Amino acid sequence: MNNRRFLFWTLTPGFAVVAILALISIAGALYFSLMDRSLRYPDYHFAGLYNYQRLLSDRRFINALQISAIWEIVTVVGALVVATLLSVLIFETVKSFWLRNLICFAFLAPVLLPRVAAAFIWRFLYSPSLGLINYIVGLTGFGPVEFLADPSLALFSVAVVDIWQWGLFFTVIMLKLLETLPKDPIEAAQLDHAKTWEIHAYVTLPMLKAPIISLALVKAVESLRSFDLIYVMTGGGPGTATETLDLYAYQAGINLGGRISYASAMSILLLVLTTIVFTLIWRGIRKWAV
Amino acid sequence: MGRLIRSSIVSIVLALMVFIALTPILWTVLGSFKRLKDIITPVPKLFFSPTLENFATILQNPSIRQGLGRSVVVVGASVIIGAVLGVPAAYSLARHVRALKDDMQFFVLSLRFMPPVAIAIPFIVLYLDLGLYDTLTGLILVYLVTTISTVIWLSVPAFERVPKEIEEAAAMEGCGPGEIFLKFALPIAMPSLFGALVFTFVLVWNELLLALTLAAGNATLPVVAASITSLGKEVPWGVINASTVILVIPPLVFIGLLMSFINGMMKPARR
């Protein structure tokens, strides 16, 4: 009896607040996506699926969808590749406890930076006229590279910043994971004269399959929140070369004339898409990792 | 000989990585003490006569001072409320819920899937109608989604790590569930819980989109910082560097805590 009351009073307030707020925003977005509301006019009417139909023929929306997909893949794969290579390298070569901790501290610093701050730092570094990177590029004889103004480079230049933050952070986590592994299988492989890279490719990394997949999932979720980084560094430009879905929804719904309903339809599509994809991945992982 | 070459290559690669990790930050700190004429040079300057002008400009700028104050209020309130509501829920989830535990944990995680724009747009309209637009209360309310869910998500494993025997022994002594939670589970799990709270703090301290859309008139620090580029005609790089440094300091203070949090999370759970 007492137990049930305790359970009720601890669980209900937290979950209720979160559920109500989430419900308000989803129901609100769904409702407005079926209207023709914009911030310019106070009145609005039912518009049916008009907004969704327009989205499907909106080339800027299709472009944003593609940019978002590229962004997700580049940042998730990039962060994991950096983390895997660096953590194995450190695990194999740095044996001193203090040196390892020192490297870990250095690698943790970037992820703690606010995205806005990271964006400013790198915009400064990338600057064609006074940036440190272009100075180094200039020493090798190549002219200044327009990292953020060149449409074919801009998205990757921003992705580098994201990987700088998350790849190094994941390196620390993977290193700690490698340290927790039992020593026996590694020693057994060494007895079989396996090369170092073979031990990691066939023994240690497969043992870490489950945590690595969760890291990938966490990164995929966090990569969806790229707005701050891109907004400060390029604002979606040049043109629409770095305009992801959240940036376009922001531009359409808030900045340009406040087409609330159109932006709502966009965010509902985004929500449905991410929920389906991530739920499938989550269920798949749990089946596969067990 | 080959071994010597290989180990020196490894050292160079590692040194380079530490360099890449830290230089951007240190360069910005350096830049924040430079006069504009020391920044706009064809060859980057490592030595110059430092100035506190940039920090003076920033701290005299009322919008940045107010932004700092608002950030403290908004982030403080949302993290504290998030902890008060989230930590007990996480404990019950870890210890008393069986059947629905996985689904409830997934629900909390799935809130992170929600695109921030999808939260922002309906709340703009709602807040305009309720008169909460451009208020800190409105912003705190929306941040609760992030803080409560993150606190629950990270605290469940922290409570699962508390040895069960202690709680069972306390129950044998006749302690109620509330007493066990407050007197035994909470103090033991405290170090990891603190890490979870710090992580939550960093998340909302860094948040830009919701603050920009729901309370642009009462801008928090990230919003103020993001708008500095358009202060004047000439890009005030020194001032931008200085405001970046101010924005960076609070989260960076917690680097040691984050480290011990990761170490704690990686230890195998005691059963």
Contacts between the chains, C-beta under 8 A, distances in Angstrom:
chain1	res1	chain2	res2	distance
A	2	B	176	5.5
A	2	B	177	6.8
A	3	B	96	7.2
A	3	B	177	5.5
A	6	B	92	7.3
A	6	B	96	7.8
A	6	B	176	7.2
A	6	B	177	4.1
A	6	B	178	5.4
A	6	B	181	7.7
A	7	B	92	5.3
A	7	B	96	5.3
A	7	B	97	7.5
A	7	B	177	7.7
A	9	B	88	7.8
A	10	B	88	3.8
A	10	B	89	5.5
A	10	B	91	6.6
A	10	B	92	4.3
A	10	B	181	7.8
A	11	B	88	8.0
A	11	B	89	5.1
A	11	B	92	5.1
A	11	B	93	7.1
A	11	B	97	7.5
A	13	B	85	5.1
A	13	B	89	7.6
A	14	B	85	3.9
A	14	B	86	5.3
A	14	B	88	7.4
A	14	B	89	3.8
A	14	B	148	5.2
A	14	B	152	6.5
A	15	B	89	6.3
A	15	B	104	7.4
A	17	B	85	6.3
A	17	B	144	5.8
A	17	B	148	6.2
A	18	B	108	7.4
A	18	B	111	6.5
A	18	B	144	7.2
A	18	B	145	5.8
A	18	B	148	5.0
A	18	B	149	5.7
A	19	B	107	8.0
A	21	B	141	7.1
A	21	B	142	7.0
A	21	B	144	6.6
A	21	B	145	4.9
A	22	B	111	6.0
A	22	B	114	6.9
A	22	B	145	6.3
A	24	B	122	6.7
A	24	B	123	7.5
A	24	B	126	6.9
A	25	B	114	7.3
A	25	B	118	6.2
A	25	B	119	4.5
A	25	B	122	4.9
A	25	B	123	6.2
A	26	B	114	7.8
A	26	B	118	7.3
A	26	B	122	8.0
A	27	B	122	7.7
A	28	B	121	7.7
A	28	B	122	2.7
A	28	B	123	7.3
A	28	B	125	6.9
A	28	B	126	6.2
A	29	B	118	5.3
A	29	B	121	6.1
A	29	B	122	4.9
A	31	B	122	7.8
A	32	B	121	7.1
A	32	B	122	6.4
A	32	B	125	6.7
A	37	B	125	7.2
A	39	B	124	7.9
A	86	B	17	6.4
A	89	B	10	6.8
A	89	B	13	6.9
A	89	B	14	7.1
A	90	B	14	7.0
A	93	B	7	7.2
A	93	B	10	4.7
A	93	B	11	8.0
A	93	B	14	7.3
A	94	B	14	7.0
A	101	B	259	7.7
A	103	B	14	6.8
A	103	B	17	7.9
A	103	B	18	6.1
A	104	B	259	6.5
A	105	B	255	6.4
A	105	B	256	7.9
A	105	B	259	6.7
A	106	B	18	4.7
A	106	B	21	4.7
A	106	B	22	5.4
A	107	B	17	7.7
A	107	B	18	7.8
A	107	B	21	5.4
A	108	B	255	5.5
A	108	B	258	5.8
A	108	B	259	6.3
A	109	B	21	6.3
A	109	B	22	6.4
A	109	B	25	6.1
A	109	B	252	6.7
A	109	B	255	6.3
A	110	B	21	5.9
A	110	B	24	7.7
A	110	B	25	7.4
A	112	B	202	6.2
A	112	B	251	4.5
A	112	B	252	5.4
A	112	B	254	6.8
A	112	B	255	6.0
A	112	B	258	6.8
A	113	B	25	7.2
A	113	B	206	8.0
A	113	B	248	5.5
A	113	B	251	6.8
A	113	B	252	7.3
A	114	B	205	6.6
A	114	B	206	3.8
A	114	B	222	5.9
A	114	B	247	5.3
A	114	B	248	6.7
A	114	B	251	6.5
A	115	B	206	5.7
A	115	B	208	6.8
A	116	B	206	7.1
A	116	B	208	5.7
A	116	B	222	4.5
A	116	B	225	5.3
A	116	B	226	5.3
A	116	B	247	6.6
A	117	B	225	7.1
A	117	B	244	4.6
A	117	B	247	4.7
A	117	B	248	4.9
A	120	B	28	7.6
A	120	B	225	7.2
A	120	B	240	5.7
A	120	B	241	7.8
A	120	B	244	4.8
A	121	B	24	4.9
A	121	B	25	6.8
A	121	B	27	7.6
A	121	B	28	4.8
A	121	B	244	6.2
A	122	B	24	6.5
A	124	B	27	7.7
A	124	B	28	6.7
A	124	B	31	6.8
A	124	B	237	6.6
A	124	B	240	7.3
A	124	B	241	6.9
A	125	B	24	5.8
A	125	B	27	7.0
A	129	B	40	7.6
A	130	B	39	6.2
A	130	B	40	5.6
A	130	B	41	7.2
A	130	B	44	7.7
A	130	B	237	7.4
A	132	B	23	7.7
A	132	B	27	6.0
A	132	B	44	5.5
A	135	B	43	7.0
A	135	B	44	5.3
A	164	B	20	7.2
A	164	B	21	7.6
A	164	B	24	7.5
A	168	B	17	7.7
A	168	B	21	5.5
A	172	B	259	8.0
A	172	B	262	6.5
A	173	B	262	6.3
A	173	B	266	7.9
A	176	B	262	5.9
A	176	B	263	6.7
A	176	B	266	4.4
A	177	B	266	6.6
A	179	B	266	7.6
A	180	B	266	5.5
A	180	B	267	7.6
A	180	B	268	6.8
A	221	B	112	5.1
A	221	B	113	6.2
A	224	B	113	7.4
A	224	B	115	6.2
A	225	B	116	6.4
A	225	B	209	7.9
A	227	B	116	6.6
A	227	B	117	7.7
A	227	B	208	6.8
A	227	B	209	4.8
A	228	B	206	7.3
A	228	B	207	7.9
A	228	B	208	4.0
A	228	B	209	6.6
A	228	B	222	7.1
A	228	B	226	7.8
A	231	B	208	7.0
A	231	B	209	7.8
A	231	B	226	7.1
A	232	B	208	8.0
A	232	B	226	5.4
A	245	B	115	7.3
A	245	B	117	8.0
A	246	B	115	5.6
A	246	B	116	6.7
A	246	B	117	4.8
A	246	B	209	7.2
A	249	B	115	7.6
A	249	B	117	4.3
A	249	B	121	7.4
A	250	B	117	5.9
A	250	B	120	7.9
A	250	B	209	7.0
A	250	B	213	7.2
A	253	B	117	7.1
A	253	B	120	8.0
A	253	B	121	5.1
A	253	B	124	8.0
A	254	B	120	7.7
A	254	B	121	7.7
A	254	B	124	7.3
A	254	B	213	5.5
A	260	B	121	6.1
A	260	B	124	7.2
A	260	B	125	6.2
A	263	B	117	7.0
A	263	B	121	5.4
A	264	B	121	5.4
A	264	B	122	7.0
A	266	B	117	7.7
A	267	B	115	5.7
A	267	B	117	4.8
A	267	B	118	3.6
A	267	B	121	6.1
A	268	B	118	7.0
A	270	B	115	4.8
A	270	B	117	7.4
A	270	B	118	6.5
A	271	B	113	7.6
A	271	B	114	6.3
A	271	B	115	6.2
A	271	B	118	5.0
A	274	B	113	4.9
A	274	B	115	6.9
A	275	B	110	6.8
A	275	B	113	5.7
A	278	B	110	7.4
A	278	B	113	5.3
A	279	B	110	7.5
A	282	B	106	6.7
A	282	B	109	7.8
